[in-house]
Amino acid sequence: MSNTASTPRGAEAPPERVVVRLRSNARRLVWSVLVLVAVAGALGYFLGNFAEPWHEIAALAGAAAIVLLACILPFFGWLARRYTITSRRLIVRSGLFVRVRREIPHSRGYDVTVRRTWVQSAFGSGDVRISTGAESPVTLRNVPNPGLVQSVLNELVEAARPAMAPYRPPSTAYDDTVAWGGR
């Protein structure tokens, strides 16, 4: 089915293509890995040294609970957030149990700013904040190479502006400012 209703004068719109798919930096999983190594080391050292068998079962259950809460859930939380930049829009997907999807078309035009802390600079990541003006801003947290992401988003917004030109009202060449009490 052709998408001629949304394009001017029946011109065929180019297909939407994925420019990049991003996730936040995996740096936040360092603590999960350290906890996993510590729990494995503690289990290896203490397992088999308990006097009662139920002590071993309790140690295994405690270790499983720690690994679940400190390692597996943060990993799936990191895995559940994804940013996709296409030639027409920005898509932010998040949520582990409840999925949230937010789309921002490039044709809307938006402001892109980059914020980097010294830790993010050391790891080559940063926060990219996208402000449309009408809604609350969207922040892409800890994305790798945020300067490149910012320049790609700015280029896509600029490329989308000529496509929206036929839908914008024409500007007036004369000044129709009304002064107090007269024209």
VENNORRA-V842002 format. One record per pair of residues at least 24 apart in sequence whose C-alpha atoms are under 8 Angstrom apart, sorted by the first residue. I is the first residue (numbers start at 1). J is the second residue. Records with the same first field share a line. If there is no record, write none. Layout:
I->J  J
//
This chain:
8->166
16->86  87  88
17->86  87  88
18->84  85  86  87
19->84  85  86  87
20->84  85  86
21->82  83  84  85
22->82  83  84  143  144
23->78  79  81  82  83  143
24->78  81  82  140  141  142  143  144
25->125  142  143  144
26->78
29->71  74  75
32->70  71  74  75
33->71
35->67  70  71
36->67  71
39->63  66  67
83->140
87->156
88->156  160
106->156  157  160
107->157  160  161  163  164
108->132  157
109->157  161
110->157
112->150  153  154
113->150
114->146  147  150
//
